Amino acid sequence: MTQITPQPGIMDIALYQSGAAHVAGVSNTVKLSSNENPLGPSPLAITAMQEAAANMHRYPSSDHQALRQAIGEVEGLNPEQIICGAGSDEIIAFLCQCFAGPGDEVLYTEHGFAMYRISALAAGATPVEVKERERVTDVDALLAGCSEHTKLVFIANPNNPTGTMISAAEVARLADGLPKGVLLVLDGAYAEYVEGFDAGADLIATRDNIFMTRTFSKIYGLGGARVGWGYGPAAIIDVLNRVRGPFNVSTTALAGAEAAVRDRAYIDHCRNENAKWRSWLAAALAELGVASDTSCTNFILARFASQTEAEACDTYLQTQGLIVRRVGGYNLPAALRITIGDEAACHRLIKAISEFKTQQGAA
């Protein structure tokens, strides 16, 4: 009997674990585990998607021209150098599919997004994890980690799940120090939370070895629609479009994303609210003895004294209907990643952690 087997590397992929959304036996839960925008999407995006639903019997645009044009106008980029995907995850998969394979290496930092490793293995390439320095991307370590087999280097800036970021000068130093033939990919999923940050667009304008990915799942509040985009040298875009499915983004998603990206007032509001409650939450956690690095995102990496304490805190939070994210799978077993919620969620969270600390002290 012939045995049907997958390609090498596939069975080395651990199934992706998304943030939990429910706690058995607990009602009135607050989900703070997936870095979603608690304010939801722009009302204009909702209206656009509702109107587009009437045409769902038609295939969507195959070139995403309207959305690429909108992104280009808002971001000051050439639409011809933009590609759209079903979330930035799909763009990451395209990059590995096109530029890495058996015998090649894909570098990423030790606390980097899980999809870098998954997409590398799916392409048959070898994922290589490089150390960070105190939960911050280490440019020297990445350069030292490159070999003659390296094809792609992924960094999230700001990073998930640490919330930290490096400067444009450091990103430029990394790009300029890479061996020829290596593509640096800047994952800018959280770029909009940093006011005035271009996520590396200016660097791409003067270099041919940098590519940027972005998403509508975070500040735009369209995680359920699955829309992402990438920007880079025209030659890279041409390659990626050769493997992209012609109708990979739905009609409703395209309409919602176009309306969302043009609603700058709403994005400014979301950024300001996030910054306000991020500062408040970080200070409140510090008062309870829970450390965190300065976050440039919509979440905080709360660090506890041990893995045991972090897991015990998470268990208690669940009993209170608060769902956060354990990050042991990201090599941070003594930490919890906490999405910045709205005002009520932030106060409820701190109350629960205070209760946990009090009970822990009395034990």
N, C-alpha and C positions, 0 to 999 in steps of 0.2 A: 504493500500500500504506500503510495507516495505521500510524503509528509509536506504539508504546505507551511513554509516558514517565512517570517518577516525578514526584511533587510537587516544587516548588522547595525546595531545601535538602537533599534526600535525598542527592544525589550529592556534596555537600560534606562528607559524613560519612566520615571515615577509619575503616576497620574497627578495632574495639577490639582491642588486643593484650593478652591476659592473660599472667600470669607463666609463664615456661617451666617445664616439669616434667621434661624429659629432656635429656640431652646425648648426641649421637650418639657411639657407641663408648666411652662411659664408664659403668661400672656403679657401684653403691653411691653413688648421688647423694643429696644432701640439698637439698630444695627450700626456699629462703629468699626466694622471689620474689613470693609472693601474700599475705603477712601472715596466714597461717593459724595456728591455735593448735597448737603442736607436741604438746600433751598430748591433743588430740582432744576429742570431746564428752563430756559427763557420761555415766557408765555408765547412769544412770537414763534419759537421753534415748535411748540405744541400745536399751535394753529396751522402752521405750514405742513406739519405731518398729517393732521386731520384732513386738510384739503387734498393732500397728495394721495390719501387712501382711496379716493374715488377713482384713481387711475391705476390701481394695483394690478389690473388685468393686462397692463402694458409693461413690456420689459423696460427696465431703467436705462438711463443713458450709459453707453458703454465706455465713453471717454471722460465722464464726470466733469464736463467742461464748465458748467455753471458753478459747481462747488469749487473747482480749482481756480476759477476766475475770482470768486468771492474771497477765498483764502489769499490769493495773490494781492488783491486790492487792500485787504486789511493788514496783511503782514509785510507788504512792500516786496513781494517776491514775483518772479517770473512764473506764471501758471504752467508754462511748458516744462518746468523743472519740478512739478508737483505730481505725485501719484497718490491715489486714494485707495483705501483698503477697508476690509471688515475689521475695524479696530487696528491699532498699531501693531497688534500681535501678528496680523497677516503680513504686514510690511516686513517685520522681523523675520518671519518664515521665508518670504520671498528672497531676502538678502542672503540667508543661509543656503537656500536652494540654488541660488544663482552663483554664489561666490565661494562656497565651501563644499567639500565632499570628502570621500575616503582619502586619508593621508594628510588632510588639512587640519589646522587647529583654529578654534574660535576662542578668543580670550574674553573674560569678563571678571568683574571684581567679586570678592568673596561674599558680599552681601547683596549682589546684584539680582535683578528680576529673574525669576525662574524660567521664563520663556527663552532666555538666551541659551541655556543648556539644552532645553527641550528641542528647540529648533535646530541647534547644531547636531544633536544626535539624530534627529529625523532626517537630516541631510547626509548622514553617514560620516560627518566630521567628528573630530575629537574636541570636546569642551575642556578648556583649561582655566582653572580658577586662580586668580591672583589676589594676594593679600591687600587689605586696605590698611590705612594708618589711623587708628582710633576712629573707625567707622567713617572715614573719609577716603575717597578715591586717591590712590597713591600713583602718581604719574611715573615716578622712577621704577616702581615695582612692575607696572604694566610694560614699560619699555624693556626692562630686564626679562620679562616673561615672554617676549616675542622670540620666535625662532624662524628658521627658514621655511617652516611649515605654516606659519601664521597667515591667515587670510582676512579675518575680521576681528575687530576689537570693539566690544560693546561697553559703553558706560551710560548710566542714567544720571542726568544732571539737571535738576536735583535728583538724588538717589532714592530709591524705594528698596528696603523699608527704613533706611536710616534718616532720611529727610535732609541730609547734608549735601553741599555742592562745592564745586571747585570753580575758580575764576576762569574768565575767557583766556587770560594769559597762560594758565596751566593747560587748558584744552589745546591751545595753539602749540604749546611746547610738546604736548603729546603727539599731536598730528604731525608736526615737523620732525619728530624724532623716530617715527615709525619707519620700518624698512619699506622700500619701494614695493608696490603691489599689495599693500595692506590697506584696507578700508576701515576708517574709524567711524563708528555709528554712535551718534549722540541721541539717546532716548530722552525726549523732552516731554514726557507725559505730564509732568507737573510744572512745566515752564511758565504757564500763565499765572501761577501763584507768586511769581517773582516779578514785581512791577518793573517795566522797562527792559526786561530780559528778552533777547532775541533767540535764545536757545542754540546759538552757534551759526545763525544765518550769515552774518558778516564774514565769518571764517570760511564758510563754504564758497562765498563769492570770490575768494582769492586762492582757493586750493581745490585740487581734484581728488583728494583722498578723504573727504569728510561727507557724511550723509546724516540727515536729521530725521527722526520720527516724532510724530505728535499724535494726540488723541482727542476725541470729543467726549471721552468717557469720564473725565474728571471735572474740571471747573465748568464745562459746558453742560454737565448733567445728562449726557446721552449714552450712558453705559449700556442701556438696554437696546439701543439702536445699532450699536457696533459700527462705528465710523472712526477711521484714523487716516493719517496722511503722512507722506514723506517728502522731503525736499533734498535735492542734491544735484551734482553735476549731470548735465543732459545725457551723457554717455551711460551713467548708472541708471537713470530713469528709463532709458531705452531698453536696457537689459531686463529690468524688473517688469516692464510692461509686456514682455514676451512670454512671461509665465503667469501673469495676472489673468484670471478669468474675466471674460468680457462684461459680465453682469454681477460683479462681486459685491457691489453695494446696492441696497434696495432703493426703490423709488422714494419711500417714506423717509428713510435714513438720509438720503441725499438732500431732500427738501428741508428736513429738520436741521441738519448741519449747516446748510447755507444760511438759514435764518438765524441760527445761533451765533455763527461767527460774525455776522453783521451787527448783532445787538451788543455793541461795546459797552453801553451804559449798564446793562445787566451784568456783564462780566466784571466790570469795575466794582459793582455792588457786591458780588460774590467774593471777589478778592479782598475787599475791605472787611467784610464780615468775618471771613476766614482768619485774616490777620488779627483782628480784634480778639476773637475767642481762642485762637492759638496762643497768643501772649498770655491771656488770662489762665488758660489751662496749664501751660508750662509753669507759671508762677505758683498756681495752686498745688500742682504736683510736687514742686520743689519744697513747699512748706510741709508737705507730708513725708519728705525724705525720699521722694522718687525722682531720680535724676533724668535729664534728657539733654541731648545736644540741641543747639539752635536749629529749628526746623525751617526749611524754605518751601514747605509743601502744605498739604491739607491734612496732615497727620503728625502725631508725635510718637517717637520711639521711647517709651517709658522703660527705664532700666531699674531692675530690682537687685537685691543683694545676692540672689541665687536663682537657679532654675526652679527650685522648690517653691520659693516665695512667689515668683512670677506666675507659676501654674496655679498655686493656691489662690492668688488674687483673681486670676481669670475665672476659676471655678466659683468663687464668691460672687463676682460680677454677674455671672450667668444666672445665679439664683435671684439676682435683683433685676433680671431682664436686660442686662447690658452685654452686648456681644462685641468683643474686641478680637484682635488677631494674635495668636501665638506665632512666633517667628523662629522657632527652633530649626525649621527647615531652611532658614536663611543664615544659619550659624550664629543665631542670637537667642539661645535658649533661656537666658535670664531677662528677657525683655518682652514687652507687649506693644504691638503697634495699635495706636488708638486714633481713629479718624476724628477730625474736628467736627463735632456736631453743631446743632444750633444752641442757643442760650440754655434752654431747658435741659437738653442732653448733657451739656458740659457741667451744669450744676448737679444734675443727678449722678453723673459719673464720679465727681469729686466727693460727694456725700457717701457714695458706696465705698470708694477706696479708703476714705477716712474711717468708716466703720470697720473695714477689713483690718486696717492698721491697728485700730483700738483693740479688736478681738485678738489680733496676733500678739500685741503687747501684753495682754492679760493672760495669755495661754502659758 
